[in-house]
C-alpha cells in the first residue's frame, strides 16, 4: 500500500472535490486474486473507507483510492470526502479485514512523500 498527499509543502491544495493528489494505492503482490469487499482502510484520525461489494484485485494489479469525489471504475475508487484524508505532514494508514483484524499498517513522513509498504 502506498498512501500519498502530494501537495508541495506550503502550497494551497485544490478544493477536495476536484483534487486528485490525495490518495492511497493498494497493490496485489500475491499470486491469487484478492477479494476486498468489506475491507476497511483508516487513517490516523479514523476516517474510514470501506471497499464496495465486488471489489477484486488480480495478481500484479492495483486499485487507487482517491479522497475526492468521483465515479468508481475498475482501477479507481473514490472516498467521496469533503475534506482531505491524508495529511501533508504525515499520516498512518491501517487496513482491516471485514471482521476488524488489523492486516497492515503503513506510515509516511509528509512533505510530499509517499510510503511503500
Biopython code that builds the backbone (N, CA, C, O; Angstrom):
import numpy as np
from Bio.PDB.StructureBuilder import StructureBuilder

atoms = [
    (1, "UNK", "N", (0.849, -1.167, 0.000)),
    (1, "UNK", "CA", (0.000, 0.000, 0.000)),
    (1, "UNK", "C", (0.891, 1.224, 0.000)),
    (1, "UNK", "O", (1.986, 1.215, 0.562)),
    (2, "UNK", "N", (0.414, 2.262, -0.629)),
    (2, "UNK", "CA", (1.182, 3.498, -0.642)),
    (2, "UNK", "C", (0.270, 4.710, -0.506)),
    (2, "UNK", "O", (-0.329, 5.149, -1.488)),
    (3, "UNK", "N", (0.157, 5.263, 0.727)),
    (3, "UNK", "CA", (-0.621, 6.480, 0.899)),
    (3, "UNK", "C", (0.182, 7.677, 0.416)),
    (3, "UNK", "O", (1.409, 7.683, 0.516)),
    (4, "UNK", "N", (-0.497, 8.685, -0.105)),
    (4, "UNK", "CA", (0.203, 9.850, -0.600)),
    (4, "UNK", "C", (-0.658, 11.098, -0.514)),
    (4, "UNK", "O", (-1.851, 11.070, -0.818)),
    (5, "UNK", "N", (-0.045, 12.180, -0.100)),
    (5, "UNK", "CA", (-0.624, 13.506, -0.201)),
    (5, "UNK", "C", (0.441, 14.336, -0.895)),
    (5, "UNK", "O", (1.454, 14.677, -0.285)),
    (6, "UNK", "N", (0.225, 14.666, -2.162)),
    (6, "UNK", "CA", (1.304, 15.207, -2.969)),
    (6, "UNK", "C", (1.275, 16.710, -3.163)),
    (6, "UNK", "O", (1.940, 17.221, -4.064)),
    (7, "UNK", "N", (0.520, 17.438, -2.341)),
    (7, "UNK", "CA", (0.572, 18.894, -2.409)),
    (7, "UNK", "C", (1.925, 19.332, -1.864)),
    (7, "UNK", "O", (2.286, 18.931, -0.758)),
    (8, "UNK", "N", (2.693, 20.146, -2.605)),
    (8, "UNK", "CA", (4.004, 20.574, -2.102)),
    (8, "UNK", "C", (3.881, 21.323, -0.780)),
    (8, "UNK", "O", (2.878, 21.999, -0.553)),
    (9, "UNK", "N", (4.881, 21.221, 0.098)),
    (9, "UNK", "CA", (4.831, 21.929, 1.371)),
    (9, "UNK", "C", (4.586, 23.418, 1.163)),
    (9, "UNK", "O", (5.229, 24.045, 0.320)),
    (10, "UNK", "N", (3.657, 23.986, 1.930)),
    (10, "UNK", "CA", (3.353, 25.397, 1.857)),
    (10, "UNK", "C", (2.366, 25.783, 0.768)),
    (10, "UNK", "O", (1.884, 26.915, 0.755)),
    (11, "UNK", "N", (2.053, 24.871, -0.147)),
    (11, "UNK", "CA", (1.118, 25.170, -1.235)),
    (11, "UNK", "C", (-0.311, 25.010, -0.757)),
    (11, "UNK", "O", (-0.581, 24.236, 0.162)),
    (12, "UNK", "N", (-1.220, 25.733, -1.373)),
    (12, "UNK", "CA", (-2.632, 25.605, -1.053)),
    (12, "UNK", "C", (-3.207, 24.503, -1.926)),
    (12, "UNK", "O", (-3.149, 24.604, -3.152)),
    (13, "UNK", "N", (-3.759, 23.453, -1.331)),
    (13, "UNK", "CA", (-4.296, 22.374, -2.149)),
    (13, "UNK", "C", (-5.567, 22.794, -2.879)),
    (13, "UNK", "O", (-6.268, 23.714, -2.458)),
    (14, "UNK", "N", (-5.848, 22.105, -3.976)),
    (14, "UNK", "CA", (-7.098, 22.331, -4.707)),
    (14, "UNK", "C", (-8.265, 21.912, -3.822)),
    (14, "UNK", "O", (-8.085, 21.104, -2.911)),
    (15, "UNK", "N", (-9.466, 22.449, -4.074)),
    (15, "UNK", "CA", (-10.626, 22.014, -3.299)),
    (15, "UNK", "C", (-10.772, 20.495, -3.362)),
    (15, "UNK", "O", (-10.563, 19.899, -4.419)),
    (16, "UNK", "N", (-11.124, 19.869, -2.252)),
    (16, "UNK", "CA", (-11.170, 18.417, -2.171)),
    (16, "UNK", "C", (-12.040, 17.788, -3.250)),
    (16, "UNK", "O", (-11.727, 16.697, -3.726)),
    (17, "UNK", "N", (-13.104, 18.437, -3.640)),
    (17, "UNK", "CA", (-13.974, 17.844, -4.648)),
    (17, "UNK", "C", (-13.318, 17.663, -5.995)),
    (17, "UNK", "O", (-13.796, 16.881, -6.817)),
    (18, "UNK", "N", (-12.205, 18.386, -6.241)),
    (18, "UNK", "CA", (-11.540, 18.319, -7.535)),
    (18, "UNK", "C", (-10.131, 17.774, -7.461)),
    (18, "UNK", "O", (-9.575, 17.394, -8.491)),
    (19, "UNK", "N", (-9.536, 17.721, -6.296)),
    (19, "UNK", "CA", (-8.144, 17.307, -6.158)),
    (19, "UNK", "C", (-7.986, 15.808, -6.363)),
    (19, "UNK", "O", (-8.763, 15.012, -5.836)),
    (20, "UNK", "N", (-6.972, 15.434, -7.134)),
    (20, "UNK", "CA", (-6.679, 14.014, -7.335)),
    (20, "UNK", "C", (-5.326, 13.650, -6.739)),
    (20, "UNK", "O", (-4.794, 12.577, -7.024)),
    (21, "UNK", "N", (-4.757, 14.540, -5.904)),
    (21, "UNK", "CA", (-3.423, 14.300, -5.353)),
    (21, "UNK", "C", (-3.435, 13.670, -3.969)),
    (21, "UNK", "O", (-2.371, 13.468, -3.384)),
    (22, "UNK", "N", (-4.586, 13.360, -3.437)),
    (22, "UNK", "CA", (-4.711, 12.799, -2.104)),
    (22, "UNK", "C", (-5.304, 11.406, -2.263)),
    (22, "UNK", "O", (-6.504, 11.257, -2.494)),
    (23, "UNK", "N", (-4.449, 10.374, -2.139)),
    (23, "UNK", "CA", (-4.902, 9.024, -2.479)),
    (23, "UNK", "C", (-4.056, 7.954, -1.792)),
    (23, "UNK", "O", (-3.023, 8.240, -1.188)),
    (24, "UNK", "N", (-4.522, 6.732, -1.904)),
    (24, "UNK", "CA", (-3.770, 5.560, -1.489)),
    (24, "UNK", "C", (-3.895, 4.532, -2.613)),
    (24, "UNK", "O", (-4.924, 4.454, -3.283)),
    (25, "UNK", "N", (-2.843, 3.751, -2.808)),
    (25, "UNK", "CA", (-2.846, 2.698, -3.816)),
    (25, "UNK", "C", (-2.690, 1.365, -3.087)),
    (25, "UNK", "O", (-1.806, 1.207, -2.245)),
    (26, "UNK", "N", (-3.547, 0.422, -3.416)),
    (26, "UNK", "CA", (-3.446, -0.935, -2.870)),
    (26, "UNK", "C", (-3.091, -1.850, -4.035)),
    (26, "UNK", "O", (-3.826, -1.924, -5.020)),
    (27, "UNK", "N", (-1.958, -2.547, -3.918)),
    (27, "UNK", "CA", (-1.477, -3.422, -4.984)),
    (27, "UNK", "C", (-1.451, -4.863, -4.496)),
    (27, "UNK", "O", (-1.060, -5.140, -3.362)),
    (28, "UNK", "N", (-1.869, -5.767, -5.358)),
    (28, "UNK", "CA", (-1.826, -7.193, -5.062)),
    (28, "UNK", "C", (-0.479, -7.733, -5.526)),
    (28, "UNK", "O", (-0.239, -7.879, -6.724)),
    (29, "UNK", "N", (0.399, -8.030, -4.568)),
    (29, "UNK", "CA", (1.718, -8.573, -4.894)),
    (29, "UNK", "C", (1.736, -10.088, -4.817)),
    (29, "UNK", "O", (2.778, -10.713, -5.012)),
    (30, "UNK", "N", (0.575, -10.684, -4.530)),
    (30, "UNK", "CA", (0.487, -12.135, -4.422)),
    (30, "UNK", "C", (0.164, -12.802, -5.749)),
    (30, "UNK", "O", (0.178, -12.166, -6.803)),
    (31, "UNK", "N", (-0.126, -14.091, -5.677)),
    (31, "UNK", "CA", (-0.392, -14.884, -6.884)),
    (31, "UNK", "C", (-1.871, -15.227, -7.057)),
    (31, "UNK", "O", (-2.243, -15.879, -8.032)),
    (32, "UNK", "N", (-2.718, -14.792, -6.118)),
    (32, "UNK", "CA", (-4.158, -15.058, -6.194)),
    (32, "UNK", "C", (-4.925, -13.740, -6.188)),
    (32, "UNK", "O", (-4.456, -12.743, -5.638)),
    (33, "UNK", "N", (-6.105, -13.739, -6.800)),
    (33, "UNK", "CA", (-6.962, -12.561, -6.801)),
    (33, "UNK", "C", (-7.422, -12.265, -5.382)),
    (33, "UNK", "O", (-7.864, -13.161, -4.663)),
    (34, "UNK", "N", (-7.317, -11.003, -4.984)),
    (34, "UNK", "CA", (-7.793, -10.565, -3.671)),
    (34, "UNK", "C", (-9.227, -10.080, -3.798)),
    (34, "UNK", "O", (-9.535, -9.284, -4.684)),
    (35, "UNK", "N", (-10.093, -10.543, -2.935)),
    (35, "UNK", "CA", (-11.467, -10.069, -2.871)),
    (35, "UNK", "C", (-11.550, -9.173, -1.638)),
    (35, "UNK", "O", (-11.450, -9.651, -0.509)),
    (36, "UNK", "N", (-11.734, -7.866, -1.862)),
    (36, "UNK", "CA", (-11.642, -6.885, -0.786)),
    (36, "UNK", "C", (-12.991, -6.357, -0.304)),
    (36, "UNK", "O", (-13.022, -5.410, 0.482)),
    (37, "UNK", "N", (-14.083, -6.924, -0.738)),
    (37, "UNK", "CA", (-15.413, -6.476, -0.304)),
    (37, "UNK", "C", (-15.469, -6.415, 1.223)),
    (37, "UNK", "O", (-15.185, -7.402, 1.901)),
    (38, "UNK", "N", (-15.839, -5.241, 1.760)),
    (38, "UNK", "CA", (-15.991, -5.082, 3.205)),
    (38, "UNK", "C", (-14.713, -4.779, 3.961)),
    (38, "UNK", "O", (-14.777, -4.450, 5.146)),
    (39, "UNK", "N", (-13.544, -4.875, 3.321)),
    (39, "UNK", "CA", (-12.301, -4.494, 3.990)),
    (39, "UNK", "C", (-12.328, -2.988, 4.223)),
    (39, "UNK", "O", (-13.023, -2.257, 3.518)),
    (40, "UNK", "N", (-11.557, -2.522, 5.231)),
    (40, "UNK", "CA", (-11.573, -1.117, 5.591)),
    (40, "UNK", "C", (-10.158, -0.545, 5.605)),
    (40, "UNK", "O", (-9.189, -1.223, 5.944)),
    (41, "UNK", "N", (-10.079, 0.729, 5.224)),
    (41, "UNK", "CA", (-8.847, 1.498, 5.360)),
    (41, "UNK", "C", (-9.170, 2.676, 6.270)),
    (41, "UNK", "O", (-10.192, 3.343, 6.108)),
    (42, "UNK", "N", (-8.271, 2.923, 7.242)),
    (42, "UNK", "CA", (-8.432, 4.058, 8.160)),
    (42, "UNK", "C", (-7.128, 4.837, 8.203)),
    (42, "UNK", "O", (-6.043, 4.276, 8.051)),
    (43, "UNK", "N", (-7.259, 6.160, 8.417)),
    (43, "UNK", "CA", (-6.078, 6.976, 8.657)),
    (43, "UNK", "C", (-5.922, 7.177, 10.165)),
    (43, "UNK", "O", (-6.672, 6.599, 10.953)),
    (44, "UNK", "N", (-4.947, 7.998, 10.565)),
    (44, "UNK", "CA", (-4.695, 8.213, 11.993)),
    (44, "UNK", "C", (-5.880, 8.858, 12.705)),
    (44, "UNK", "O", (-6.054, 8.664, 13.908)),
    (45, "UNK", "N", (-6.700, 9.627, 11.977)),
    (45, "UNK", "CA", (-7.872, 10.281, 12.573)),
    (45, "UNK", "C", (-9.133, 9.406, 12.474)),
    (45, "UNK", "O", (-10.234, 9.868, 12.772)),
    (46, "UNK", "N", (-8.968, 8.165, 12.061)),
    (46, "UNK", "CA", (-10.056, 7.181, 11.921)),
    (46, "UNK", "C", (-11.067, 7.504, 10.826)),
    (46, "UNK", "O", (-12.202, 7.032, 10.888)),
    (47, "UNK", "N", (-10.678, 8.308, 9.808)),
    (47, "UNK", "CA", (-11.521, 8.404, 8.615)),
    (47, "UNK", "C", (-11.544, 6.995, 8.022)),
    (47, "UNK", "O", (-10.494, 6.365, 7.895)),
    (48, "UNK", "N", (-12.712, 6.498, 7.664)),
    (48, "UNK", "CA", (-12.832, 5.094, 7.250)),
    (48, "UNK", "C", (-13.371, 4.967, 5.834)),
    (48, "UNK", "O", (-14.396, 5.552, 5.485)),
    (49, "UNK", "N", (-12.652, 4.185, 5.023)),
    (49, "UNK", "CA", (-13.102, 3.818, 3.682)),
    (49, "UNK", "C", (-13.430, 2.340, 3.709)),
    (49, "UNK", "O", (-12.636, 1.537, 4.201)),
    (50, "UNK", "N", (-14.598, 1.967, 3.182)),
    (50, "UNK", "CA", (-14.998, 0.560, 3.101)),
    (50, "UNK", "C", (-15.016, 0.165, 1.627)),
    (50, "UNK", "O", (-15.678, 0.809, 0.813)),
    (51, "UNK", "N", (-14.292, -0.889, 1.291)),
    (51, "UNK", "CA", (-14.285, -1.364, -0.092)),
    (51, "UNK", "C", (-15.674, -1.855, -0.464)),
    (51, "UNK", "O", (-16.275, -2.640, 0.271)),
    (52, "UNK", "N", (-16.195, -1.391, -1.617)),
    (52, "UNK", "CA", (-17.535, -1.812, -2.029)),
    (52, "UNK", "C", (-17.610, -3.293, -2.370)),
    (52, "UNK", "O", (-16.604, -3.928, -2.686)),
    (53, "UNK", "N", (-18.816, -3.827, -2.300)),
    (53, "UNK", "CA", (-19.066, -5.221, -2.686)),
    (53, "UNK", "C", (-18.577, -5.452, -4.105)),
    (53, "UNK", "O", (-18.819, -4.641, -4.999)),
    (54, "UNK", "N", (-17.892, -6.559, -4.299)),
    (54, "UNK", "CA", (-17.402, -6.922, -5.630)),
    (54, "UNK", "C", (-16.013, -6.413, -5.946)),
    (54, "UNK", "O", (-15.517, -6.656, -7.046)),
    (55, "UNK", "N", (-15.352, -5.703, -5.007)),
    (55, "UNK", "CA", (-14.009, -5.192, -5.269)),
    (55, "UNK", "C", (-13.013, -6.341, -5.289)),
    (55, "UNK", "O", (-12.898, -7.098, -4.325)),
    (56, "UNK", "N", (-12.289, -6.460, -6.411)),
    (56, "UNK", "CA", (-11.270, -7.505, -6.576)),
    (56, "UNK", "C", (-10.020, -6.888, -7.171)),
    (56, "UNK", "O", (-10.091, -5.926, -7.936)),
    (57, "UNK", "N", (-8.870, -7.452, -6.812)),
    (57, "UNK", "CA", (-7.602, -7.044, -7.422)),
    (57, "UNK", "C", (-6.893, -8.319, -7.888)),
    (57, "UNK", "O", (-6.571, -9.190, -7.080)),
    (58, "UNK", "N", (-6.659, -8.419, -9.178)),
    (58, "UNK", "CA", (-5.948, -9.564, -9.747)),
    (58, "UNK", "C", (-4.468, -9.493, -9.370)),
    (58, "UNK", "O", (-3.979, -8.416, -9.028)),
    (59, "UNK", "N", (-3.748, -10.610, -9.425)),
    (59, "UNK", "CA", (-2.314, -10.602, -9.119)),
    (59, "UNK", "C", (-1.569, -9.578, -9.978)),
    (59, "UNK", "O", (-1.761, -9.508, -11.192)),
    (60, "UNK", "N", (-0.714, -8.784, -9.321)),
    (60, "UNK", "CA", (0.084, -7.782, -10.016)),
    (60, "UNK", "C", (-0.658, -6.500, -10.346)),
    (60, "UNK", "O", (-0.047, -5.563, -10.861)),
    (61, "UNK", "N", (-1.939, -6.426, -10.072)),
    (61, "UNK", "CA", (-2.743, -5.232, -10.367)),
    (61, "UNK", "C", (-2.903, -4.382, -9.107)),
    (61, "UNK", "O", (-2.551, -4.805, -8.006)),
    (62, "UNK", "N", (-3.443, -3.172, -9.293)),
    (62, "UNK", "CA", (-3.627, -2.268, -8.166)),
    (62, "UNK", "C", (-4.916, -1.481, -8.322)),
    (62, "UNK", "O", (-5.479, -1.380, -9.413)),
    (63, "UNK", "N", (-5.371, -0.925, -7.201)),
    (63, "UNK", "CA", (-6.532, -0.032, -7.167)),
    (63, "UNK", "C", (-6.107, 1.243, -6.450)),
    (63, "UNK", "O", (-5.493, 1.192, -5.385)),
    (64, "UNK", "N", (-6.439, 2.385, -7.043)),
    (64, "UNK", "CA", (-6.184, 3.672, -6.412)),
    (64, "UNK", "C", (-7.472, 4.120, -5.728)),
    (64, "UNK", "O", (-8.556, 4.029, -6.305)),
    (65, "UNK", "N", (-7.344, 4.604, -4.495)),
    (65, "UNK", "CA", (-8.492, 5.129, -3.757)),
    (65, "UNK", "C", (-8.238, 6.619, -3.550)),
    (65, "UNK", "O", (-7.386, 7.003, -2.749)),
    (66, "UNK", "N", (-8.972, 7.443, -4.265)),
    (66, "UNK", "CA", (-8.822, 8.896, -4.192)),
    (66, "UNK", "C", (-9.767, 9.446, -3.126)),
    (66, "UNK", "O", (-10.901, 8.985, -2.997)),
    (67, "UNK", "N", (-9.295, 10.435, -2.364)),
    (67, "UNK", "CA", (-10.106, 11.041, -1.305)),
    (67, "UNK", "C", (-11.253, 11.874, -1.855)),
    (67, "UNK", "O", (-12.275, 12.035, -1.188)),
    (68, "UNK", "N", (-11.097, 12.406, -3.065)),
    (68, "UNK", "CA", (-12.085, 13.323, -3.635)),
    (68, "UNK", "C", (-13.333, 12.585, -4.126)),
    (68, "UNK", "O", (-13.484, 11.379, -3.930)),
    (69, "UNK", "N", (-14.206, 13.336, -4.760)),
    (69, "UNK", "CA", (-15.460, 12.782, -5.264)),
    (69, "UNK", "C", (-15.293, 12.327, -6.709)),
    (69, "UNK", "O", (-14.530, 12.919, -7.471)),
    (70, "UNK", "N", (-16.005, 11.284, -7.074)),
    (70, "UNK", "CA", (-15.941, 10.789, -8.443)),
    (70, "UNK", "C", (-16.712, 9.500, -8.584)),
    (70, "UNK", "O", (-17.278, 8.990, -7.617)),
    (71, "UNK", "N", (-16.731, 8.980, -9.789)),
    (71, "UNK", "CA", (-17.422, 7.721, -10.087)),
    (71, "UNK", "C", (-16.406, 6.581, -10.103)),
    (71, "UNK", "O", (-15.398, 6.655, -10.806)),
    (72, "UNK", "N", (-16.667, 5.541, -9.341)),
    (72, "UNK", "CA", (-15.769, 4.388, -9.270)),
    (72, "UNK", "C", (-15.601, 3.739, -10.633)),
    (72, "UNK", "O", (-16.532, 3.676, -11.435)),
    (73, "UNK", "N", (-14.368, 3.250, -10.875)),
    (73, "UNK", "CA", (-14.062, 2.452, -12.056)),
    (73, "UNK", "C", (-13.357, 1.192, -11.574)),
    (73, "UNK", "O", (-13.186, 1.006, -10.369)),
    (74, "UNK", "N", (-12.950, 0.336, -12.479)),
    (74, "UNK", "CA", (-12.274, -0.897, -12.064)),
    (74, "UNK", "C", (-10.905, -0.624, -11.445)),
    (74, "UNK", "O", (-10.426, -1.433, -10.650)),
    (75, "UNK", "N", (-10.263, 0.493, -11.788)),
    (75, "UNK", "CA", (-8.940, 0.794, -11.253)),
    (75, "UNK", "C", (-8.877, 1.933, -10.268)),
    (75, "UNK", "O", (-7.832, 2.161, -9.659)),
    (76, "UNK", "N", (-9.988, 2.669, -10.090)),
    (76, "UNK", "CA", (-10.017, 3.813, -9.183)),
    (76, "UNK", "C", (-11.323, 3.834, -8.409)),
    (76, "UNK", "O", (-12.409, 3.776, -8.984)),
    (77, "UNK", "N", (-11.191, 3.918, -7.085)),
    (77, "UNK", "CA", (-12.352, 4.069, -6.212)),
    (77, "UNK", "C", (-12.280, 5.448, -5.578)),
    (77, "UNK", "O", (-11.194, 6.005, -5.419)),
    (78, "UNK", "N", (-13.439, 6.003, -5.213)),
    (78, "UNK", "CA", (-13.495, 7.338, -4.630)),
    (78, "UNK", "C", (-14.071, 7.279, -3.221)),
    (78, "UNK", "O", (-15.094, 6.639, -2.976)),
    (79, "UNK", "N", (-13.387, 7.966, -2.294)),
    (79, "UNK", "CA", (-13.781, 8.040, -0.895)),
    (79, "UNK", "C", (-14.935, 9.024, -0.736)),
    (79, "UNK", "O", (-15.698, 8.939, 0.227)),
    (80, "UNK", "N", (-15.063, 9.960, -1.680)),
    (80, "UNK", "CA", (-16.135, 10.961, -1.693)),
    (80, "UNK", "C", (-16.161, 11.806, -0.425)),
    (80, "UNK", "O", (-17.221, 12.068, 0.142)),
    (81, "UNK", "N", (-14.973, 12.228, 0.009)),
    (81, "UNK", "CA", (-14.842, 13.056, 1.204)),
    (81, "UNK", "C", (-14.983, 14.542, 0.882)),
    (81, "UNK", "O", (-14.696, 14.973, -0.235)),
    (82, "UNK", "N", (-15.421, 15.310, 1.855)),
    (82, "UNK", "CA", (-15.451, 16.761, 1.752)),
    (82, "UNK", "C", (-14.175, 17.382, 2.305)),
    (82, "UNK", "O", (-13.966, 18.589, 2.185)),
    (83, "UNK", "N", (-13.325, 16.565, 2.907)),
    (83, "UNK", "CA", (-12.050, 17.011, 3.463)),
    (83, "UNK", "C", (-10.959, 16.058, 3.009)),
    (83, "UNK", "O", (-11.232, 14.921, 2.626)),
    (84, "UNK", "N", (-9.697, 16.540, 3.056)),
    (84, "UNK", "CA", (-8.575, 15.675, 2.725)),
    (84, "UNK", "C", (-8.429, 14.599, 3.791)),
    (84, "UNK", "O", (-8.703, 14.842, 4.966)),
    (85, "UNK", "N", (-8.004, 13.426, 3.387)),
    (85, "UNK", "CA", (-7.802, 12.322, 4.319)),
    (85, "UNK", "C", (-6.325, 12.243, 4.715)),
    (85, "UNK", "O", (-6.004, 12.214, 5.903)),
    (86, "UNK", "N", (-5.438, 12.208, 3.738)),
    (86, "UNK", "CA", (-4.009, 12.008, 4.006)),
    (86, "UNK", "C", (-3.343, 13.355, 4.220)),
    (86, "UNK", "O", (-3.401, 14.229, 3.355)),
    (87, "UNK", "N", (-2.707, 13.523, 5.379)),
    (87, "UNK", "CA", (-2.121, 14.797, 5.779)),
    (87, "UNK", "C", (-0.768, 15.028, 5.119)),
    (87, "UNK", "O", (0.023, 14.096, 4.970)),
    (88, "UNK", "N", (-0.501, 16.280, 4.721)),
    (88, "UNK", "CA", (0.799, 16.626, 4.139)),
    (88, "UNK", "C", (1.937, 16.472, 5.133)),
    (88, "UNK", "O", (3.083, 16.274, 4.731)),
    (89, "UNK", "N", (1.640, 16.559, 6.426)),
    (89, "UNK", "CA", (2.673, 16.462, 7.463)),
    (89, "UNK", "C", (2.988, 15.024, 7.846)),
    (89, "UNK", "O", (3.852, 14.782, 8.688)),
    (90, "UNK", "N", (2.290, 14.060, 7.232)),
    (90, "UNK", "CA", (2.478, 12.650, 7.534)),
    (90, "UNK", "C", (1.197, 12.049, 8.074)),
    (90, "UNK", "O", (0.334, 12.763, 8.585)),
    (91, "UNK", "N", (1.076, 10.754, 7.963)),
    (91, "UNK", "CA", (-0.139, 10.070, 8.397)),
    (91, "UNK", "C", (0.158, 8.581, 8.499)),
    (91, "UNK", "O", (1.229, 8.122, 8.104)),
    (92, "UNK", "N", (-0.793, 7.841, 9.029)),
    (92, "UNK", "CA", (-0.671, 6.392, 9.139)),
    (92, "UNK", "C", (-1.917, 5.744, 8.575)),
    (92, "UNK", "O", (-3.035, 6.103, 8.945)),
    (93, "UNK", "N", (-1.726, 4.793, 7.684)),
    (93, "UNK", "CA", (-2.804, 4.008, 7.094)),
    (93, "UNK", "C", (-2.860, 2.667, 7.804)),
    (93, "UNK", "O", (-1.832, 2.046, 8.070)),
    (94, "UNK", "N", (-4.075, 2.230, 8.106)),
    (94, "UNK", "CA", (-4.283, 0.894, 8.661)),
    (94, "UNK", "C", (-5.337, 0.209, 7.810)),
    (94, "UNK", "O", (-6.339, 0.821, 7.440)),
    (95, "UNK", "N", (-5.112, -1.063, 7.498)),
    (95, "UNK", "CA", (-6.085, -1.833, 6.718)),
    (95, "UNK", "C", (-6.595, -2.970, 7.583)),
    (95, "UNK", "O", (-5.831, -3.697, 8.219)),
    (96, "UNK", "N", (-7.944, -3.099, 7.583)),
    (96, "UNK", "CA", (-8.615, -4.096, 8.422)),
    (96, "UNK", "C", (-9.444, -5.053, 7.574)),
    (96, "UNK", "O", (-9.956, -4.688, 6.516)),
    (97, "UNK", "N", (-9.563, -6.273, 8.058)),
    (97, "UNK", "CA", (-10.455, -7.257, 7.437)),
    (97, "UNK", "C", (-11.897, -6.878, 7.767)),
    (97, "UNK", "O", (-12.125, -6.035, 8.635)),
    (98, "UNK", "N", (-12.877, -7.487, 7.087)),
    (98, "UNK", "CA", (-14.281, -7.205, 7.415)),
    (98, "UNK", "C", (-14.632, -7.525, 8.875)),
    (98, "UNK", "O", (-15.574, -6.954, 9.425)),
    (99, "UNK", "N", (-13.879, -8.432, 9.500)),
    (99, "UNK", "CA", (-14.131, -8.787, 10.904)),
    (99, "UNK", "C", (-13.362, -7.909, 11.884)),
    (99, "UNK", "O", (-13.471, -8.098, 13.095)),
    (100, "UNK", "N", (-12.576, -6.940, 11.370)),
    (100, "UNK", "CA", (-11.887, -6.000, 12.242)),
    (100, "UNK", "C", (-10.451, -6.332, 12.577)),
    (100, "UNK", "O", (-9.847, -5.640, 13.395)),
    (101, "UNK", "N", (-9.878, -7.365, 11.979)),
    (101, "UNK", "CA", (-8.485, -7.716, 12.256)),
    (101, "UNK", "C", (-7.554, -6.757, 11.506)),
    (101, "UNK", "O", (-7.728, -6.531, 10.308)),
    (102, "UNK", "N", (-6.572, -6.197, 12.208)),
    (102, "UNK", "CA", (-5.581, -5.324, 11.582)),
    (102, "UNK", "C", (-4.680, -6.170, 10.687)),
    (102, "UNK", "O", (-4.055, -7.122, 11.155)),
    (103, "UNK", "N", (-4.613, -5.825, 9.402)),
    (103, "UNK", "CA", (-3.827, -6.587, 8.442)),
    (103, "UNK", "C", (-2.524, -5.903, 8.067)),
    (103, "UNK", "O", (-1.521, -6.567, 7.803)),
    (104, "UNK", "N", (-2.539, -4.577, 8.042)),
    (104, "UNK", "CA", (-1.368, -3.827, 7.598)),
    (104, "UNK", "C", (-1.399, -2.439, 8.216)),
    (104, "UNK", "O", (-2.463, -1.866, 8.451)),
    (105, "UNK", "N", (-0.199, -1.911, 8.476)),
    (105, "UNK", "CA", (-0.058, -0.547, 8.987)),
    (105, "UNK", "C", (1.092, 0.090, 8.215)),
    (105, "UNK", "O", (2.155, -0.513, 8.069)),
    (106, "UNK", "N", (0.880, 1.308, 7.721)),
    (106, "UNK", "CA", (1.864, 1.960, 6.876)),
    (106, "UNK", "C", (1.868, 3.450, 7.194)),
    (106, "UNK", "O", (0.806, 4.072, 7.230)),
    (107, "UNK", "N", (3.045, 4.034, 7.425)),
    (107, "UNK", "CA", (3.154, 5.458, 7.744)),
    (107, "UNK", "C", (4.066, 6.161, 6.758)),
    (107, "UNK", "O", (4.946, 5.547, 6.154)),
    (108, "UNK", "N", (3.842, 7.476, 6.601)),
    (108, "UNK", "CA", (4.749, 8.291, 5.800)),
    (108, "UNK", "C", (5.032, 9.583, 6.549)),
    (108, "UNK", "O", (4.275, 9.982, 7.434)),
    (109, "UNK", "N", (6.143, 10.239, 6.181)),
    (109, "UNK", "CA", (6.632, 11.411, 6.895)),
    (109, "UNK", "C", (5.977, 12.715, 6.511)),
    (109, "UNK", "O", (5.904, 13.624, 7.338)),
    (110, "UNK", "N", (5.502, 12.839, 5.301)),
    (110, "UNK", "CA", (4.934, 14.095, 4.844)),
    (110, "UNK", "C", (5.877, 14.838, 3.923)),
    (110, "UNK", "O", (6.882, 14.288, 3.473)),
    (111, "UNK", "N", (5.548, 16.100, 3.641)),
    (111, "UNK", "CA", (6.390, 16.893, 2.756)),
    (111, "UNK", "C", (6.325, 16.420, 1.316)),
    (111, "UNK", "O", (7.303, 16.528, 0.576)),
    (112, "UNK", "N", (5.167, 15.892, 0.914)),
    (112, "UNK", "CA", (5.029, 15.393, -0.455)),
    (112, "UNK", "C", (5.560, 13.989, -0.634)),
    (112, "UNK", "O", (5.690, 13.511, -1.761)),
    (113, "UNK", "N", (5.873, 13.310, 0.483)),
    (113, "UNK", "CA", (6.442, 11.976, 0.390)),
    (113, "UNK", "C", (5.367, 10.921, 0.153)),
    (113, "UNK", "O", (4.177, 11.150, 0.369)),
    (114, "UNK", "N", (5.821, 9.779, -0.291)),
    (114, "UNK", "CA", (4.979, 8.612, -0.478)),
    (114, "UNK", "C", (5.636, 7.453, 0.247)),
    (114, "UNK", "O", (6.856, 7.300, 0.191)),
    (115, "UNK", "N", (4.846, 6.637, 0.926)),
    (115, "UNK", "CA", (5.362, 5.457, 1.607)),
    (115, "UNK", "C", (4.958, 4.222, 0.826)),
    (115, "UNK", "O", (3.829, 4.132, 0.343)),
    (116, "UNK", "N", (5.853, 3.290, 0.703)),
    (116, "UNK", "CA", (5.550, 1.997, 0.068)),
    (116, "UNK", "C", (5.697, 0.915, 1.119)),
    (116, "UNK", "O", (6.785, 0.698, 1.651)),
    (117, "UNK", "N", (4.601, 0.236, 1.417)),
    (117, "UNK", "CA", (4.610, -0.761, 2.490)),
    (117, "UNK", "C", (4.255, -2.133, 1.936)),
    (117, "UNK", "O", (4.210, -3.108, 2.686)),
]
sb = StructureBuilder()
sb.init_structure("model")
sb.init_model(0)
sb.init_chain("A")
sb.init_seg("    ")
for serial, (resi, resn, name, xyz) in enumerate(atoms, 1):
    if name == "N":
        sb.init_residue(resn, " ", resi, " ")
    sb.init_atom(name, np.array(xyz, "f"), 0.0, 1.0, " ", f" {name:<3s}", serial, name[0])
structure = sb.get_structure()
